[in-house]
């Protein structure tokens, strides 16, 4: 009786394994049949769009800088890592004015 029960258990286990293997095969087959050329082309188009967005962001930043208050421009440029001398040259302000603006905002000691 125990042998018969064990055989039925093994048979059920084998059937479950076969069903799982068939299911896995079908999933892998679907994956392999994907239109890889189209996917690759879509990825390239997406990368081109990302580059275009980066360019537009840079243009917008330049436009925004030109339309902001000189004090805000000084702070923005300082936070981007420019030196006092570079900021003065870009904004047309003197180095003393730039330092004064930064000191008032507690960005420069």
Backbone bond lengths (Angstrom), bond angles and torsions (degrees), N, CA, C in turn:
res aa  C-N    CA-C-N  psi(-1)  N-CA   C-N-CA  omega(-1)  CA-C   N-CA-C  phi
1 X - - - 1.448 - - 1.526 111.15 -
2 X 1.338 115.30 -41.32 1.455 118.96 -179.64 1.519 110.68 -66.98
3 X 1.347 116.92 -37.69 1.459 120.10 179.45 1.526 110.43 -64.01
4 X 1.317 115.26 -40.79 1.470 119.88 -179.92 1.538 110.22 -64.41
5 X 1.312 115.82 -43.23 1.470 120.57 178.66 1.530 110.71 -63.25
6 X 1.323 116.63 -41.36 1.462 122.16 178.62 1.527 110.62 -64.34
7 X 1.327 117.41 -42.24 1.472 120.94 178.47 1.529 111.31 -63.09
8 X 1.334 116.62 -42.67 1.474 119.54 178.04 1.538 110.70 -64.56
9 X 1.307 115.96 -38.57 1.467 119.97 177.63 1.516 111.72 -63.49
10 X 1.338 116.46 -44.83 1.463 120.60 177.26 1.520 111.71 -63.77
11 X 1.322 116.88 -39.76 1.464 121.24 178.15 1.533 110.25 -62.96
12 X 1.307 117.36 -43.95 1.464 121.35 178.38 1.528 110.32 -63.52
13 X 1.330 116.03 -42.30 1.462 120.61 178.27 1.531 110.77 -61.82
14 X 1.341 117.13 -43.80 1.462 121.20 178.46 1.526 111.42 -62.35
15 X 1.298 117.27 -40.48 1.467 121.14 179.23 1.526 110.61 -64.22
16 X 1.327 116.39 -42.22 1.471 120.34 178.35 1.526 110.17 -63.43
17 X 1.320 117.98 -42.76 1.470 122.10 178.83 1.525 109.80 -62.69
18 X 1.326 118.16 -43.46 1.465 121.39 179.69 1.520 110.72 -63.14
19 X 1.333 117.50 -41.91 1.469 121.15 178.24 1.523 110.03 -63.29
20 X 1.317 117.71 -42.83 1.466 120.99 178.08 1.525 111.72 -63.39
21 X 1.314 117.50 -40.56 1.468 121.20 177.99 1.528 111.27 -64.63
22 X 1.317 117.09 -41.34 1.471 120.40 177.32 1.527 109.80 -63.35
23 X 1.323 117.30 -44.52 1.455 121.62 178.54 1.534 110.48 -59.93
24 X 1.323 116.87 -45.54 1.460 121.77 179.12 1.532 110.57 -62.87
25 X 1.322 117.24 -42.46 1.468 121.12 178.11 1.527 111.26 -59.39
26 X 1.316 115.67 -44.20 1.473 119.05 -179.49 1.522 111.40 -64.16
27 X 1.330 117.45 -38.80 1.469 120.94 178.76 1.528 110.53 -66.40
28 X 1.327 116.82 -44.20 1.463 120.78 179.93 1.529 109.68 -65.26
29 X 1.314 116.88 -40.40 1.468 121.11 179.23 1.529 110.54 -61.03
30 X 1.331 117.41 -42.39 1.474 121.20 176.86 1.525 109.98 -60.63
31 X 1.322 116.44 -44.38 1.460 121.40 -178.49 1.527 111.00 -63.17
32 X 1.315 117.27 -41.25 1.463 120.82 -178.65 1.521 112.64 -71.41
33 X 1.321 117.24 -22.79 1.465 121.06 -179.13 1.524 113.35 -89.69
34 X 1.326 117.40 7.88 1.464 119.92 179.02 1.526 110.13 -65.86
35 X 1.332 117.20 148.52 1.475 120.74 178.91 1.529 110.64 -77.13
36 X 1.333 116.57 81.14 1.458 121.61 -172.93 1.521 112.90 -59.85
37 X 1.319 118.62 -34.08 1.465 120.49 179.69 1.530 110.58 -64.55
38 X 1.327 115.39 -42.30 1.469 119.94 178.75 1.530 110.79 -65.91
39 X 1.305 116.74 -39.77 1.467 120.82 179.18 1.521 109.41 -64.10
40 X 1.321 116.74 -43.91 1.462 120.66 179.65 1.533 110.66 -62.53
41 X 1.315 116.77 -41.59 1.466 120.93 178.38 1.535 110.70 -64.58
42 X 1.321 117.14 -39.33 1.465 120.97 178.03 1.524 111.10 -64.16
43 X 1.319 116.53 -39.82 1.466 120.63 178.50 1.526 109.94 -64.41
44 X 1.319 117.23 -41.68 1.472 120.71 178.67 1.529 110.75 -63.32
45 X 1.329 117.07 -41.99 1.471 120.22 177.78 1.524 110.64 -63.80
46 X 1.334 116.62 -39.33 1.462 120.21 178.95 1.520 110.37 -65.08
47 X 1.328 117.84 -40.58 1.462 121.00 178.08 1.523 110.86 -63.69
48 X 1.328 116.66 -40.02 1.468 120.35 178.02 1.530 110.28 -63.49
49 X 1.323 116.72 -40.08 1.462 120.52 178.06 1.530 111.36 -64.94
50 X 1.309 117.08 -38.69 1.469 120.71 177.87 1.525 109.69 -62.51
51 X 1.328 116.86 -44.28 1.466 120.37 178.74 1.525 110.86 -62.04
52 X 1.322 117.01 -41.39 1.464 121.22 178.83 1.525 110.46 -63.53
53 X 1.333 116.58 -41.18 1.465 120.20 178.21 1.523 111.47 -63.81
54 X 1.332 117.09 -38.21 1.462 120.06 177.39 1.520 110.48 -62.97
55 X 1.345 116.29 -42.65 1.466 120.08 178.19 1.530 110.76 -61.98
56 X 1.326 116.33 -44.79 1.466 120.07 -179.83 1.522 111.09 -64.12
57 X 1.322 117.17 -36.39 1.465 120.72 178.64 1.528 110.07 -64.30
58 X 1.338 115.92 -42.92 1.461 119.47 179.09 1.524 110.72 -63.55
59 X 1.333 116.94 -42.06 1.466 120.64 178.56 1.519 109.53 -62.83
60 X 1.328 117.10 -42.45 1.462 121.11 -179.97 1.526 110.22 -63.08
61 X 1.350 117.38 -41.67 1.463 120.27 179.45 1.519 110.72 -61.56
62 X 1.326 116.31 -42.80 1.463 119.72 178.78 1.519 109.78 -63.73
63 X 1.328 116.95 -43.39 1.466 121.30 179.30 1.520 110.62 -63.16
64 X 1.344 116.03 -43.83 1.466 120.02 179.98 1.523 111.49 -63.22
65 X 1.328 116.46 -38.80 1.470 120.12 -179.92 1.515 110.16 -62.81
66 X 1.317 116.95 -40.03 1.458 120.13 -177.84 1.522 112.05 -68.57
67 X 1.311 117.34 -23.93 1.460 121.28 -176.03 1.525 113.93 -102.93
68 X 1.324 117.62 10.06 1.456 118.58 179.77 1.517 110.23 -105.00
69 X 1.295 114.37 167.63 1.452 122.74 177.65 1.533 109.40 -61.44
70 X 1.330 118.70 140.66 1.467 120.47 -179.41 1.534 113.16 -54.60
71 X 1.329 117.20 -34.76 1.468 119.92 178.70 1.524 110.75 -64.57
72 X 1.322 115.70 -43.23 1.460 120.00 178.94 1.520 110.64 -66.29
73 X 1.325 115.97 -35.92 1.461 120.24 178.10 1.530 110.79 -64.10
74 X 1.330 116.24 -41.91 1.460 120.99 178.40 1.527 109.64 -60.80
75 X 1.304 117.50 -46.99 1.465 122.09 -179.32 1.522 110.64 -63.34
76 X 1.333 115.92 -43.48 1.462 120.74 179.42 1.528 110.82 -60.44
77 X 1.324 116.92 -47.22 1.459 121.18 -178.80 1.529 111.30 -66.10
78 X 1.324 117.02 -36.89 1.467 120.56 178.12 1.531 110.48 -64.87
79 X 1.320 115.71 -42.44 1.466 119.75 179.28 1.526 111.68 -67.58
80 X 1.338 117.41 -24.94 1.465 120.91 175.67 1.520 111.61 -77.24
81 X 1.351 117.61 -9.27 1.449 120.66 174.70 1.519 115.19 106.01
82 X 1.323 118.27 8.00 1.462 120.32 178.68 1.527 110.29 -76.53
83 X 1.320 115.01 150.91 1.461 119.90 177.71 1.517 109.80 -81.45
84 X 1.324 115.70 168.19 1.464 121.16 178.93 1.528 109.87 -58.30
85 X 1.310 115.99 -43.01 1.467 120.78 -179.09 1.532 111.16 -62.99
86 X 1.332 116.68 -43.76 1.470 120.86 179.66 1.527 111.16 -65.62
87 X 1.335 115.66 -39.24 1.469 119.88 179.27 1.524 109.92 -65.07
88 X 1.313 116.38 -43.46 1.467 120.35 179.56 1.525 110.47 -60.16
89 X 1.308 116.17 -41.78 1.462 120.29 -179.69 1.525 111.15 -65.81
90 X 1.349 117.30 -42.66 1.464 121.13 -179.16 1.525 112.84 -68.53
91 X 1.314 116.97 -38.91 1.468 120.63 -173.63 1.520 113.44 -91.24
92 X 1.311 116.57 -17.91 1.459 118.93 -177.35 1.526 112.59 83.39
93 X 1.312 116.60 7.75 1.461 121.07 176.84 1.522 109.02 -91.40
94 X 1.316 116.16 162.65 1.463 119.02 175.89 1.523 108.82 -78.31
95 X 1.334 115.63 160.77 1.458 119.72 178.99 1.523 110.79 -62.47
96 X 1.327 116.95 -35.37 1.459 121.04 177.82 1.521 111.70 -62.79
97 X 1.354 116.61 -41.28 1.470 119.79 178.42 1.529 110.85 -64.83
98 X 1.319 115.65 -41.61 1.467 119.90 179.32 1.527 110.01 -62.43
99 X 1.334 116.39 -46.24 1.464 120.40 179.22 1.520 111.01 -61.05
100 X 1.323 116.54 -41.86 1.461 120.99 179.94 1.531 110.94 -61.75
101 X 1.327 116.93 -44.54 1.487 120.69 179.13 1.533 109.95 -61.80
102 X 1.317 115.67 -44.75 1.470 119.07 -178.65 1.516 112.96 -67.97
103 X 1.348 116.31 -35.54 1.468 119.72 178.00 1.523 110.85 -68.59
104 X 1.320 116.25 -36.91 1.477 119.10 179.44 1.524 111.75 -66.18
105 X 1.324 116.39 -27.59 1.473 120.96 177.76 1.527 111.71 -93.66
106 X 1.325 116.37 8.17 1.478 122.63 179.76 1.528 112.63 58.27
107 X 1.316 116.00 33.53 1.450 120.03 176.31 1.518 111.63 -98.01
108 X 1.290 116.47 -18.14 1.454 122.03 -177.99 1.521 107.65 -128.24
109 X 1.323 115.21 134.73 1.482 117.49 -178.62 1.501 112.13 -98.43
